[in-house]
Amino acid sequence: MFQGFSDAAIDFMWGIRLNNERTWFEAHKAEYLTHLYQPMKDLAQEVYDAFQAAHAVPGLCCKVSRIYRDARRLHGRGPYKDHLWWALERPGEEAFSSRPVFWFELTPDGWSYGLGYYAATPMTMAKFRARLDRDPKPFAKLARALELQEVFALTGESYKRPKGVPSSPRLSAWYNLKNFSLQSVHPLGEPLWSHDLVDLLLDGFTFLLPFYGYFSSLDADPVPAQG
């Protein structure tokens, strides 16, 4: 059972940020496993189990990130990440970023969680716009629910050339997005240090579940007409 993170987890992340090389990591690997990786796994598994018990989301699995960076993509950076995250996602052949995912991330500076669709395909977003044009009310209801709360904020990259104008002003923030994240960002502090974090994440993911379901269902939509 997840019991909370400790100052030792944050100390390790600061350490690897300032000493990102193999010798330092190997000397502190036990601290990483005990204070960061194992609690992260415990948190992910407990949230996943409770979330699935309550909602039974088809195909959802839990994945905890590795601290090791891909050697092919170091680009002058050290071989280790100075942060760790986990995600609840549907497995597939494509990269996880091309599917909507629930996520939690811990860094030396703070923590965050939410729902991300970081690399949605152009076809997916075209289907999204087509559905908004065809039947705007269901998503307008979701957009209204987002407006009425203060936990999650919408962020995302828009197309440089707008794809069109939605039928409702409420959909304007969404219509021309090429990717998005509904995220809640926090400084270090409570409830990181206790089991209360589990309940907070469960409440947040439950609120976000209708958004996940909406975007996951777009795969089955027909290909929009061109022109």
VENKA-V46689 format. One record per residue. N is the residue number from 1. PSI is psi in degrees with one decimal (NA if undefined). OMEGA is omega in whole degrees, -180 to 180 (NA if undefined). BURIAL is I if it has 16 or more other ideal C-beta (glycine too) atoms within 10 Angstrom, else O. Layout:
BEGIN
n=N psi=PSI omega=OMEGA burial=BURIAL
n=N psi=PSI omega=OMEGA burial=BURIAL
END
This chain:
BEGIN
n=1 psi=139.3 omega=179 burial=O
n=2 psi=129.7 omega=-178 burial=I
n=3 psi=1.3 omega=-177 burial=O
n=4 psi=154.7 omega=173 burial=I
n=5 psi=170.1 omega=-179 burial=I
n=6 psi=168.5 omega=175 burial=O
n=7 psi=-29.6 omega=-179 burial=O
n=8 psi=-32.3 omega=177 burial=O
n=9 psi=-43.4 omega=179 burial=I
n=10 psi=-40.8 omega=178 burial=I
n=11 psi=-41.0 omega=179 burial=O
n=12 psi=-44.5 omega=-178 burial=I
n=13 psi=-39.5 omega=175 burial=I
n=14 psi=-39.4 omega=180 burial=O
n=15 psi=-44.8 omega=-179 burial=I
n=16 psi=-28.0 omega=176 burial=I
n=17 psi=-38.7 omega=-177 burial=I
n=18 psi=-15.9 omega=-177 burial=O
n=19 psi=59.8 omega=-172 burial=O
n=20 psi=76.8 omega=177 burial=I
n=21 psi=159.8 omega=-167 burial=O
n=22 psi=-40.4 omega=-177 burial=O
n=23 psi=-45.1 omega=-180 burial=O
n=24 psi=-44.4 omega=-178 burial=O
n=25 psi=-45.8 omega=-179 burial=I
n=26 psi=-34.9 omega=179 burial=O
n=27 psi=-20.1 omega=-177 burial=O
n=28 psi=16.2 omega=-176 burial=I
n=29 psi=-36.9 omega=179 burial=O
n=30 psi=-37.1 omega=178 burial=O
n=31 psi=-41.5 omega=178 burial=I
n=32 psi=-48.7 omega=-177 burial=I
n=33 psi=-40.3 omega=-175 burial=O
n=34 psi=-44.0 omega=-169 burial=O
n=35 psi=-19.2 omega=-178 burial=I
n=36 psi=-58.4 omega=-173 burial=I
n=37 psi=-47.4 omega=-178 burial=I
n=38 psi=-46.1 omega=176 burial=O
n=39 psi=-35.4 omega=178 burial=I
n=40 psi=-43.7 omega=177 burial=I
n=41 psi=-42.5 omega=180 burial=I
n=42 psi=-43.0 omega=179 burial=I
n=43 psi=-48.0 omega=-178 burial=I
n=44 psi=-45.1 omega=-177 burial=I
n=45 psi=-40.6 omega=-179 burial=O
n=46 psi=-42.2 omega=178 burial=I
n=47 psi=-44.4 omega=-180 burial=I
n=48 psi=-48.0 omega=-178 burial=I
n=49 psi=-45.1 omega=-178 burial=O
n=50 psi=-39.5 omega=180 burial=O
n=51 psi=-43.0 omega=179 burial=I
n=52 psi=-33.7 omega=177 burial=O
n=53 psi=-34.3 omega=-178 burial=O
n=54 psi=-32.8 omega=-169 burial=O
n=55 psi=-19.8 omega=179 burial=O
n=56 psi=57.0 omega=-179 burial=O
n=57 psi=121.5 omega=-176 burial=I
n=58 psi=133.0 omega=172 burial=O
n=59 psi=1.7 omega=-176 burial=O
n=60 psi=135.0 omega=176 burial=I
n=61 psi=169.5 omega=-176 burial=O
n=62 psi=130.1 omega=180 burial=I
n=63 psi=129.6 omega=177 burial=I
n=64 psi=134.4 omega=-177 burial=I
n=65 psi=157.1 omega=174 burial=I
n=66 psi=150.2 omega=178 burial=O
n=67 psi=-16.5 omega=-177 burial=I
n=68 psi=125.9 omega=175 burial=O
n=69 psi=151.4 omega=175 burial=O
n=70 psi=121.2 omega=-177 burial=O
n=71 psi=-22.8 omega=180 burial=O
n=72 psi=-10.5 omega=-174 burial=O
n=73 psi=34.2 omega=-179 burial=O
n=74 psi=-40.4 omega=178 burial=O
n=75 psi=45.5 omega=178 burial=O
n=76 psi=-2.2 omega=179 burial=O
n=77 psi=166.2 omega=177 burial=O
n=78 psi=168.9 omega=-175 burial=I
n=79 psi=-2.0 omega=-175 burial=O
n=80 psi=149.3 omega=173 burial=I
n=81 psi=147.4 omega=176 burial=I
n=82 psi=19.8 omega=179 burial=I
n=83 psi=165.5 omega=-179 burial=I
n=84 psi=148.9 omega=179 burial=I
n=85 psi=169.0 omega=170 burial=I
n=86 psi=161.6 omega=-176 burial=I
n=87 psi=147.8 omega=169 burial=I
n=88 psi=119.2 omega=-171 burial=I
n=89 psi=165.2 omega=171 burial=I
n=90 psi=125.0 omega=178 burial=O
n=91 psi=152.3 omega=178 burial=O
n=92 psi=173.2 omega=-180 burial=O
n=93 psi=-29.3 omega=-180 burial=O
n=94 psi=167.8 omega=180 burial=O
n=95 psi=148.8 omega=-177 burial=O
n=96 psi=-27.8 omega=-178 burial=I
n=97 psi=-12.9 omega=178 burial=O
n=98 psi=11.7 omega=175 burial=I
n=99 psi=152.5 omega=176 burial=I
n=100 psi=135.9 omega=-178 burial=I
n=101 psi=142.0 omega=166 burial=I
n=102 psi=142.9 omega=-177 burial=I
n=103 psi=156.7 omega=171 burial=I
n=104 psi=137.4 omega=-179 burial=I
n=105 psi=139.1 omega=176 burial=I
n=106 psi=131.0 omega=179 burial=I
n=107 psi=171.6 omega=177 burial=I
n=108 psi=-17.9 omega=-175 burial=I
n=109 psi=-18.8 omega=-176 burial=O
n=110 psi=-163.7 omega=-179 burial=O
n=111 psi=160.1 omega=-178 burial=I
n=112 psi=163.3 omega=178 burial=O
n=113 psi=164.7 omega=179 burial=I
n=114 psi=-153.8 omega=178 burial=I
n=115 psi=125.4 omega=-179 burial=I
n=116 psi=146.4 omega=172 burial=I
n=117 psi=78.2 omega=-163 burial=I
n=118 psi=-25.8 omega=-179 burial=I
n=119 psi=51.4 omega=176 burial=O
n=120 psi=141.0 omega=-179 burial=I
n=121 psi=153.6 omega=175 burial=O
n=122 psi=-34.9 omega=179 burial=O
n=123 psi=-41.0 omega=178 burial=O
n=124 psi=-46.0 omega=-178 burial=I
n=125 psi=-28.3 omega=174 burial=I
n=126 psi=-40.5 omega=176 burial=I
n=127 psi=-37.1 omega=177 burial=I
n=128 psi=-49.7 omega=180 burial=I
n=129 psi=-40.0 omega=-180 burial=I
n=130 psi=-39.4 omega=179 burial=I
n=131 psi=-38.2 omega=176 burial=I
n=132 psi=-39.0 omega=178 burial=I
n=133 psi=-39.1 omega=-174 burial=O
n=134 psi=-38.8 omega=-174 burial=O
n=135 psi=79.4 omega=-172 burial=O
n=136 psi=-20.8 omega=-170 burial=I
n=137 psi=-44.3 omega=-179 burial=O
n=138 psi=-44.0 omega=-179 burial=O
n=139 psi=-29.1 omega=175 burial=I
n=140 psi=-35.1 omega=177 burial=I
n=141 psi=-41.1 omega=177 burial=O
n=142 psi=-43.4 omega=179 burial=I
n=143 psi=-37.3 omega=178 burial=I
n=144 psi=-42.7 omega=178 burial=O
n=145 psi=-38.0 omega=178 burial=O
n=146 psi=-40.0 omega=180 burial=I
n=147 psi=-29.6 omega=-174 burial=O
n=148 psi=-4.0 omega=-180 burial=O
n=149 psi=167.6 omega=-175 burial=O
n=150 psi=12.2 omega=-178 burial=O
n=151 psi=-47.3 omega=-174 burial=O
n=152 psi=139.7 omega=176 burial=I
n=153 psi=142.9 omega=178 burial=O
n=154 psi=125.7 omega=172 burial=I
n=155 psi=158.7 omega=178 burial=O
n=156 psi=167.2 omega=179 burial=I
n=157 psi=130.8 omega=179 burial=O
n=158 psi=155.6 omega=174 burial=O
n=159 psi=140.5 omega=180 burial=O
n=160 psi=-35.4 omega=174 burial=O
n=161 psi=112.8 omega=-178 burial=O
n=162 psi=142.9 omega=-179 burial=O
n=163 psi=-9.2 omega=-179 burial=I
n=164 psi=-172.2 omega=-179 burial=O
n=165 psi=127.7 omega=-179 burial=O
n=166 psi=162.2 omega=-178 burial=I
n=167 psi=-18.9 omega=-179 burial=O
n=168 psi=135.8 omega=177 burial=O
n=169 psi=-27.5 omega=-179 burial=O
n=170 psi=-23.5 omega=-178 burial=I
n=171 psi=0.1 omega=-174 burial=I
n=172 psi=-39.0 omega=-178 burial=O
n=173 psi=-19.2 omega=-175 burial=I
n=174 psi=-30.1 omega=-162 burial=I
n=175 psi=-37.8 omega=-175 burial=I
n=176 psi=21.1 omega=177 burial=I
n=177 psi=144.2 omega=172 burial=I
n=178 psi=-14.3 omega=173 burial=I
n=179 psi=168.6 omega=180 burial=I
n=180 psi=163.8 omega=171 burial=I
n=181 psi=135.9 omega=169 burial=I
n=182 psi=104.3 omega=-168 burial=I
n=183 psi=151.5 omega=176 burial=I
n=184 psi=117.6 omega=-172 burial=I
n=185 psi=135.9 omega=-174 burial=O
n=186 psi=149.4 omega=171 burial=O
n=187 psi=168.8 omega=176 burial=O
n=188 psi=141.2 omega=-178 burial=O
n=189 psi=-169.8 omega=178 burial=O
n=190 psi=145.9 omega=4 burial=O
n=191 psi=26.2 omega=-179 burial=I
n=192 psi=-32.3 omega=-169 burial=I
n=193 psi=5.2 omega=-175 burial=O
n=194 psi=173.3 omega=178 burial=O
n=195 psi=-13.9 omega=179 burial=O
n=196 psi=-24.2 omega=179 burial=O
n=197 psi=-35.0 omega=179 burial=I
n=198 psi=-48.7 omega=-178 burial=I
n=199 psi=-38.2 omega=179 burial=O
n=200 psi=-44.8 omega=-180 burial=I
n=201 psi=-39.9 omega=178 burial=I
n=202 psi=-43.1 omega=178 burial=I
n=203 psi=-43.5 omega=-179 burial=O
n=204 psi=-45.0 omega=180 burial=I
n=205 psi=-32.1 omega=177 burial=I
n=206 psi=-41.0 omega=176 burial=O
n=207 psi=-38.4 omega=-176 burial=I
n=208 psi=-12.8 omega=-175 burial=I
n=209 psi=-41.7 omega=178 burial=I
n=210 psi=-33.6 omega=176 burial=O
n=211 psi=-43.3 omega=178 burial=I
n=212 psi=-47.2 omega=-179 burial=I
n=213 psi=-40.0 omega=-179 burial=O
n=214 psi=-50.5 omega=-177 burial=O
n=215 psi=-33.2 omega=177 burial=I
n=216 psi=-31.1 omega=-177 burial=I
n=217 psi=-11.2 omega=-177 burial=O
n=218 psi=-25.6 omega=-179 burial=I
n=219 psi=-32.0 omega=-176 burial=O
n=220 psi=-5.2 omega=-180 burial=O
n=221 psi=153.6 omega=177 burial=O
n=222 psi=154.9 omega=176 burial=O
n=223 psi=127.0 omega=-178 burial=O
n=224 psi=147.8 omega=175 burial=O
n=225 psi=141.2 omega=179 burial=O
n=226 psi=154.6 omega=175 burial=O
n=227 psi=NA omega=NA burial=O
END
